[in-house]
């Protein structure tokens, strides 16, 4: 497997349909939630990355403890953001304990760094989200949850929660958006005109800005 350069920001070879995980996650609830559904390969020396979804896209996971402890996570995010090799997705545990610290990391990640931020309630929810992202990339209809019935799509808690966190969306508009754009990728690529047909002009503008800042 290709090794990281000294700054730890890839590239790493990721077999099709696999996730390359930082060794520190071995035995974790997050890793256990993915096993049996996608293939995990554990590697040492992946810092600052937690999970590679492909050779160019990765997950940076910020735990409840990381948020409460302060801004030490920021260095990791900046290293990946400044890398020309990687597109980083930041997954953050938003819980009752860490909720008060969430606006700070949301502002830093989305507005300051222009990265995608996806909140989850716990590691099991995060494992579902990562599985969805990997399966979406493989584009295998048999395994792709985004190509199933719309009722099934909307019941996916991690995906629904993620869309609800987009500014201006909330619990009412999120299911409507998922009916029209049944994956994060499709939603992020939608034009303002397409979004307006579902949520109106003001919210469509907020969604469009949210995703264009992340590119």
N, C-alpha and C positions, 0 to 999 in steps of 0.2 A: 504493500500500500504506500502511496506517495506520502512523504512526510511533510510536516509543516515547516516553513521557514522560521528563523529565529523569533519573529514577532508573533507567531502562532496563528496567522490568518490565512492558511490554505495555500495552494489547493490540496484537497484530499480526495482520493478516488472513492466514490460511493457506488457500490454495485446497484444495478437497477432494482427499484422496489425495496431497498434496504435503508436503514438509518445507522450512521456511524455515531456512536455515543461516547462521550467522555467517560473514562474509567470510573470516575467518582460516582456515577449514577448506577453502577452495578448493584443489584439487590434492592434498589429503591422502589417505592410504590409506583413512581413514574415509569420506570423500566418494566416492572412487572405488568403494568397496564397495557404495554405495547407488545409484550411477548405473546406469541401465538397468533398475532394478527399481522405483524410485519416482522422482518428479520432484523435483529439488532447485532451490530458488530461493535465491541468495546475496544477503545484505543487509548493509550496513554498520550500525554503531551498535546491535547487538543485545546488547552487554554488559549484564548478566552472563550472558545466556543463550547457549548454543551452538547449540541446535536447537529450533525450535518445531514441535511435532506438530499443534497446533491453536492457536486464538487463546487458549486457557486452559491448555494443557499444554505443558511444555517439558522439554528435556534439559539438564542441567548436566554437562559431561564433565570428569572429573578424571584427568589423565594420570599415568603412572608418575613423570614428572619433577615434576609438581605435588606428589605425595605425598612424594617424597624431599626436595623443597625446603622443606617445612615446612607451616605452617597458613595460607598466603596464600589458599587456596581457600575458607576459611571465610567470608570477607566476602561472596563471591558467593552462597554457599548461604543465608546469613542474609538477604540482600536479597530473594531470591526467596521464601524462607519467610515473610517479613514482608509480602509483596505480597498484596493481596486479589484481584488479577487472575489470578494464576498458580498452577498446581499443578506443582511441579517434581519431576522424577525424576533422581536422581543416579546417573550411570554412572561406575564407577571401574575403572581398570586395576589388577587384582590380579595381579602377576607375582612371580617369585622375588626380584627386587630390591625391590619395593615391599611385599611381603607383611608385613614387620615393622611397617609403618606403617598397615596396613589396619585393625586393631582400633580405632585412634584415630578414624579417619574414620567407621567403622561406628557407634561409640558416639555421636559428635557428630551424625551425620546421622539415625540412627534413634531413638536415645533422647533426645538433647537437642533436636533440631529436629522430630522426628516425620515425617521425609520418607522416601520409598522409596529404597533404595539397591540397585543392581544391579551386581554385579562382572562384569568381562569380562577375558579373557586378553590381548586386543590390539584394535586398531582394526577389524580385519576382523570379529571376533566382535561388536564393538559395532555395526557396520553391519547385521549380521544381526538383532540384537536390535531396533534402531530400525525396521527394515523390518517386523518382526513386529508391533511396537506400532502402526505406522501402518496396516498392513493390517487389524489387529484393529479399529481405530477405524472404518475404512471400511465394515466389515461386508458386504463383497462376497464371497459364497460362492465364486465362481470364483477369487478371488485370496487368500482367507483361509486361511493354513496351519493354523489351529486347527480348521478344519472338515473336514480331510482324514482319512485313515486314522490310527488311533492309533499304528501302527508308525512312520509318518512323523513324527508329532508328537514321539515320544520320541527320535527320532534328531536332532532339532534341538539342536545342542550348546549354543548360547547360552541357550536356554530351560531346558534341563536343568541346566546349570551354575548358573543363577540360582536355581532352586528348591532345588538342593543346598545353597546358602549360607544358606537360612532356618534359624534356630536349631532344632536337634532333628531336622532332616530327613536330610541326608546322602545318600549314593549309593544306598542301598537303598530308602528311602521315596520319593525324588523321582520315579522312574518310576511308582510306584503312584499318587501324587497326580496326575500328569499324565494317567493313564488316566481318572481320575474328573473332574478339572478341567483340561481341555486348554489353558488360557491363564492368564496371570497375573491377568487381571481376574476370571475365574471363581473362581480359588483365593482371591483376596483377599476376595471376596464370600461365601465359604462360611461356614456357621454352624459352631459348635463340634460340634454333633451330627453334621453331615455329615462333618466332618473325622475325628471319632472312628471312624467306620465304616471308615476307610482306615488310620489310623496310631495309633489308641488315644487315650486321654484326655489323657495327659501331653503328648504331642507336639502334639495338636490344640490344646491351650491355648496352647502356645508359638507356633504358627503364627497363631492368632487374635490374640494380643497383638501379634505382629510387625506385622501388617497394620493393626490398629486404631490403633496408635501412629502409623501413616503417614498417617492421614486428617486 
